[in-house]
Amino acid sequence: MAEILFSKSFEVIPEKSDLGLYNSLYSFKRDLILFDKVVFPNLDKFCRHLILREGKKNPFEVQLVVKELQNLQEKGLIRDFRLDQNHRLFDGLLKSMSDEDEMLTGLLIGMAEEHEKGIVNLIRNKSSYIKKLKDEKEYDRVYWGLISTLEKLETILVTKLISFYEGVDIVDSFPVKKMQITRVVNGEGKETKISPTKDTINKHNAYCFVLNELPFPSDTTPWEAIVDYRSDADNRLRISRMRTWMQKTLKDGYSEKELKEEYEHLYLEFENSMKYHKIKNQKSGLKVFVTALPELVEDVMKLRFGKIATGIYNSIFTATLEKIQLYEAEASSPGKEVGYNYFANEKF
């Protein structure tokens, strides 16, 4: 199954920076239930900003977050895309685009550059800005506000670069609706208007919707448990089914409302089917247990270990049979297209 990446930025809430850091870090666990790897624009630079502004106020939290990010990079779960070192790549990207896409991407690049200059200016003239704003907390809000917007802009640009140069399937965490550029002739000449196209979902909208239907694993859930869950053979089949369904919704031109309604319908159908399967299994399992219990007690009292061993074997056989029955029930269940999310919600 082809790898799918997820481009994302790191969120910092100035008023609650320590809480924001934890929330942002552990939100990656949910991302990794659905995606193979999370990509960040200029993550190393962001960590430097973090140490610069939050290092003295929340030293333990900042140290923990930076160390955890380094560990996740070493494990190959997250990736730092050094946009600042690959700026020349934009030339080839822009040349490959239509006039409309080139104009929109050019606007994004220009806005990112302006925000970068604004951040540098804030750092260089910190004391004068604090004096002007009359409050260091207000300075922090402006500082992190600029960085947050820059991160979002760079996330969109990283998605475009990776998709174009690496040919990898990548989803943007800040899905932008496809824009339409029109030239309008008025009394003063030609005017350019940029407006969203009709309410049709794209790949980014669809994946972000499905992601939001997944649970947030707890802080104590190890990263390895997330990877193991996604790597499980049964779950790989389930996620393949869900991707196939999503491709169909994109091909059929679903709106956001239609995607939401169909997902909820499929999920409810699958959930009800699994409930019925569990009730059916519980009844048959209870019958076996009630029938076997008196005989098992008698065997223990008379030390019939051979028979007990046979009983244990039968228990293992029963468990295997139950798993086979689950496969059969799932394969024939309506709504199995979203079964991956159903089992993820049960697991985490």
LUMRO-964673 format. One line per field, with one value per residue (C-alpha): x, y, z; residue number from 1. Coordinates in Angstrom, 1 decimal. Example, Ala and Ser with C-alpha at 12.3 -4.5 7.8 and 13.67 -1.06 7.14 Angstrom:
BEGIN
xx	[12.3_13.7]
yy	[-4.5_-1.1]
zz	[7.8_7.1]
seq	[1_2]
END
This chain:
BEGIN
xx	[0.0_1.4_2.7_0.7_2.2_0.6_1.9_1.3_2.6_3.1_0.6_1.5_-1.0_0.7_-1.7_-1.3_2.0_2.8_-0.6_-0.5_2.9_1.6_-1.6_0.2_2.8_0.3_-2.2_0.4_-0.6_-4.0_-2.3_-0.2_-3.2_-4.2_-0.9_2.5_4.5_3.9_6.0_6.8_8.1_11.3_10.9_14.4_13.8_10.5_12.3_14.8_11.9_10.4_13.6_14.1_10.6_9.4_12.7_12.9_9.2_8.6_12.1_11.0_8.1_10.2_13.0_10.6_8.9_12.1_13.6_10.4_10.4_14.0_13.1_10.2_12.5_15.0_12.1_11.0_7.6_8.0_10.1_11.6_11.3_13.9_12.0_14.5_17.2_15.1_13.7_15.1_12.7_9.9_11.2_10.6_7.2_5.9_7.0_5.0_1.7_-1.2_-1.4_-4.1_-2.2_1.1_-0.6_-2.0_1.2_3.1_0.8_1.4_5.2_5.0_2.9_5.3_8.3_6.5_5.7_9.3_10.5_7.9_9.2_12.9_11.9_10.1_13.1_15.6_13.5_12.0_12.5_10.9_8.0_7.3_7.4_5.1_2.6_3.0_2.8_5.1_2.1_0.8_4.2_4.1_0.6_1.9_5.1_3.3_0.5_3.0_4.8_1.5_0.4_3.8_3.7_0.3_1.5_4.7_2.7_0.7_3.9_5.7_2.7_3.0_6.8_6.7_3.9_5.6_9.2_8.8_5.6_4.5_0.8_0.6_-2.3_-2.4_-3.6_-4.8_-7.0_-7.6_-10.6_-9.7_-9.8_-11.0_-9.5_-11.6_-10.8_-13.5_-13.5_-14.9_-14.7_-11.2_-9.8_-9.3_-9.8_-8.7_-11.1_-10.2_-13.1_-13.7_-15.1_-18.2_-18.4_-16.7_-14.3_-10.7_-8.3_-7.2_-10.7_-11.7_-8.7_-9.0_-12.7_-11.9_-9.0_-11.3_-13.5_-10.5_-9.9_-7.0_-4.9_-4.0_-0.7_0.3_-0.2_3.3_4.1_4.9_1.3_0.1_2.6_1.7_-2.0_-1.5_0.9_-1.4_-2.4_-6.1_-5.9_-4.0_-6.9_-9.3_-7.5_-7.2_-11.0_-11.4_-9.0_-10.8_-14.1_-12.6_-11.2_-14.7_-16.2_-13.6_-14.2_-18.0_-17.5_-19.0_-19.7_-18.5_-22.1_-22.5_-19.2_-20.2_-23.7_-22.4_-19.6_-22.1_-24.5_-21.7_-20.3_-23.7_-24.4_-21.0_-21.4_-24.8_-23.5_-20.6_-23.0_-25.1_-22.1_-20.9_-24.3_-24.5_-21.0_-21.6_-24.7_-22.9_-19.9_-22.0_-23.7_-20.3_-19.1_-22.1_-22.0_-18.3_-17.9_-19.2_-17.2_-14.0_-14.4_-14.9_-11.7_-9.7_-11.0_-10.0_-6.7_-7.6_-4.8_-5.0_-8.6_-7.8_-5.1_-7.6_-10.0_-7.3_-6.7_-10.4_-10.4_-7.6_-9.5_-12.7_-10.8_-9.4_-12.9_-14.2_-11.6_-12.5_-16.2_-15.3_-13.5_-16.5_-18.9_-16.8_-16.4_-20.1_-21.0_-22.6_-20.4_-17.1_-15.5_-15.1_-14.4_-10.8_-12.1_-14.6_-11.8_-9.5_-12.2_-12.5_-8.7_-7.9]
yy	[0.0_3.4_5.7_8.8_11.8_14.6_18.1_20.0_22.9_23.1_25.2_27.4_29.2_32.2_32.5_28.7_27.9_24.9_23.3_24.2_22.4_19.2_19.3_19.9_17.2_14.5_15.4_13.8_10.4_10.8_11.9_8.8_6.5_7.6_8.7_7.1_10.1_13.8_16.5_19.8_22.9_24.2_22.2_22.9_26.6_26.4_24.6_27.5_30.0_27.8_27.8_31.5_32.6_29.8_28.3_30.5_30.5_26.8_25.2_21.6_21.6_23.0_20.6_17.6_18.7_19.3_16.0_14.1_15.7_14.6_11.0_10.9_12.1_9.3_6.8_8.1_9.1_12.8_14.7_18.2_19.7_22.5_24.9_27.7_25.6_24.6_27.9_27.4_24.5_27.1_28.0_24.6_24.3_27.6_26.8_23.6_25.3_26.9_30.7_30.6_28.1_30.0_33.3_31.8_30.0_33.2_35.0_32.4_32.6_36.4_36.3_33.8_36.1_39.1_37.2_36.0_39.6_40.6_37.9_38.9_42.6_41.6_39.8_42.5_45.3_43.4_46.1_48.9_46.6_45.7_49.4_50.2_47.4_48.2_44.5_41.5_39.2_41.2_41.0_37.2_37.1_39.1_37.0_33.6_34.9_35.7_32.3_30.4_32.1_31.6_27.9_27.4_29.1_27.1_23.9_24.5_25.2_22.1_20.0_21.4_20.9_17.3_16.3_17.8_16.8_13.5_12.2_11.2_11.2_14.0_15.6_19.2_19.8_23.3_22.3_25.3_25.1_25.3_28.9_30.4_33.4_35.6_38.6_41.2_44.2_47.4_51.1_51.3_48.3_44.7_43.6_40.2_38.5_35.4_33.3_29.7_27.2_25.2_23.3_20.1_18.4_17.7_15.0_17.3_18.1_14.4_13.1_15.9_15.1_11.4_12.3_14.4_11.3_9.4_9.5_11.2_8.5_9.3_10.8_7.5_5.6_4.7_5.8_2.2_1.2_3.6_2.2_-1.4_-0.6_0.9_-1.9_-4.7_-6.8_-6.6_-2.8_-2.4_-4.1_-1.9_1.3_0.2_-0.2_3.3_4.9_3.2_4.6_8.1_7.9_7.1_10.1_12.4_10.9_11.3_15.0_14.8_18.0_18.3_17.7_14.6_13.2_13.8_12.2_9.1_8.6_8.8_6.4_3.9_4.2_3.6_0.6_-1.0_-0.2_-1.9_-4.9_-5.3_-5.0_-7.8_-9.9_-9.4_-10.2_-13.4_-14.5_-13.7_-15.9_-18.9_-18.4_-18.3_-21.5_-23.3_-21.9_-22.9_-26.4_-26.9_-25.3_-28.2_-30.8_-28.6_-28.3_-32.1_-32.7_-30.4_-32.1_-35.5_-34.2_-35.2_-33.0_-34.6_-33.7_-30.2_-29.8_-30.8_-28.2_-25.5_-26.6_-26.3_-22.8_-21.7_-23.3_-21.4_-18.1_-18.7_-19.6_-16.4_-14.4_-16.2_-15.4_-11.8_-11.7_-13.2_-10.8_-7.8_-8.8_-9.1_-6.0_-2.9_0.1_-1.9_1.0_2.9_-0.1_1.2_4.2_2.1_-0.3_2.7_4.3_1.0_0.7_4.2]
zz	[0.0_-1.0_1.7_2.5_4.3_6.2_6.3_9.5_11.6_15.3_17.3_20.2_22.4_24.0_26.9_27.7_26.0_28.2_27.7_24.0_23.6_25.1_23.1_19.8_20.5_21.4_18.6_16.3_17.8_16.1_12.8_12.8_13.1_9.6_8.0_7.6_8.4_9.5_7.6_9.2_7.4_9.0_12.2_13.3_13.0_14.9_17.7_17.9_18.1_20.9_22.9_22.4_23.5_25.8_27.1_30.2_31.1_30.6_30.4_31.3_28.8_26.0_26.7_26.7_23.5_21.6_22.7_21.8_18.3_17.9_18.9_16.5_13.7_14.5_14.4_11.0_12.2_11.5_8.9_8.9_5.4_5.3_3.2_3.9_2.3_-0.7_-1.8_-5.4_-5.9_-6.3_-9.7_-11.2_-9.4_-10.7_-14.3_-14.2_-13.2_-15.0_-14.9_-12.2_-9.9_-10.5_-9.4_-6.3_-5.3_-6.0_-3.6_-0.9_-1.4_-1.1_2.0_3.6_2.9_4.4_7.6_7.8_7.6_10.2_12.6_12.1_12.7_15.9_17.3_16.3_17.8_20.7_23.4_21.3_20.3_24.0_24.9_22.0_22.9_26.6_27.5_26.9_26.8_23.8_22.2_22.6_21.0_18.0_17.8_17.9_15.7_12.9_13.3_13.3_10.1_8.5_9.5_7.8_4.6_4.6_5.2_2.0_0.1_1.4_0.3_-3.2_-3.4_-2.1_-4.3_-7.4_-6.8_-5.0_-6.5_-3.0_-1.9_0.7_2.5_3.7_7.3_6.1_3.1_0.8_-1.5_-5.1_-6.2_-9.4_-11.0_-13.3_-15.3_-15.2_-17.6_-15.9_-16.6_-15.3_-17.3_-16.3_-12.7_-11.3_-8.9_-6.8_-5.4_-4.3_-6.8_-6.0_-2.8_-4.1_-1.7_-2.7_-1.3_1.5_2.7_2.6_4.6_7.2_7.7_8.2_10.5_12.7_13.2_14.9_18.6_20.4_22.1_25.7_26.7_28.1_24.9_23.5_20.0_19.2_19.9_17.2_14.7_15.6_15.1_11.7_10.6_11.7_8.6_9.4_9.8_6.6_4.7_6.6_5.7_2.1_2.0_3.4_0.9_-1.9_-0.7_-0.4_-3.9_-5.1_-3.3_-4.9_-8.3_-7.9_-6.9_-3.4_-1.5_2.1_3.3_1.1_2.4_6.0_5.5_3.8_6.3_9.2_7.5_6.8_10.3_11.9_9.7_10.5_14.2_14.4_12.4_14.9_17.9_16.4_15.9_19.5_20.9_18.8_19.9_23.6_23.6_22.0_24.2_27.4_26.4_25.9_29.2_31.3_29.8_30.3_33.8_36.0_34.1_34.4_38.2_38.4_36.4_38.6_41.7_40.3_38.8_35.3_33.8_30.4_30.0_31.3_28.7_26.1_27.4_27.1_23.5_22.9_24.4_22.0_19.1_20.2_20.2_16.7_15.5_17.0_15.1_11.8_12.5_13.1_9.7_8.0_9.8_8.9_5.2_4.8_6.9_5.3_6.1_6.2_4.2_7.4_9.6_10.2_12.1_14.0_15.3_16.0_18.2_20.1_20.5_21.6]
seq	[1_2_3_4_5_6_7_8_9_10_11_12_13_14_15_16_17_18_19_20_21_22_23_24_25_26_27_28_29_30_31_32_33_34_35_36_37_38_39_40_41_42_43_44_45_46_47_48_49_50_51_52_53_54_55_56_57_58_59_60_61_62_63_64_65_66_67_68_69_70_71_72_73_74_75_76_77_78_79_80_81_82_83_84_85_86_87_88_89_90_91_92_93_94_95_96_97_98_99_100_101_102_103_104_105_106_107_108_109_110_111_112_113_114_115_116_117_118_119_120_121_122_123_124_125_126_127_128_129_130_131_132_133_134_135_136_137_138_139_140_141_142_143_144_145_146_147_148_149_150_151_152_153_154_155_156_157_158_159_160_161_162_163_164_165_166_167_168_169_170_171_172_173_174_175_176_177_178_179_180_181_182_183_184_185_186_187_188_189_190_191_192_193_194_195_196_197_198_199_200_201_202_203_204_205_206_207_208_209_210_211_212_213_214_215_216_217_218_219_220_221_222_223_224_225_226_227_228_229_230_231_232_233_234_235_236_237_238_239_240_241_242_243_244_245_246_247_248_249_250_251_252_253_254_255_256_257_258_259_260_261_262_263_264_265_266_267_268_269_270_271_272_273_274_275_276_277_278_279_280_281_282_283_284_285_286_287_288_289_290_291_292_293_294_295_296_297_298_299_300_301_302_303_304_305_306_307_308_309_310_311_312_313_314_315_316_317_318_319_320_321_322_323_324_325_326_327_328_329_330_331_332_333_334_335_336_337_338_339_340_341_342_343_344_345_346_347_348]
END
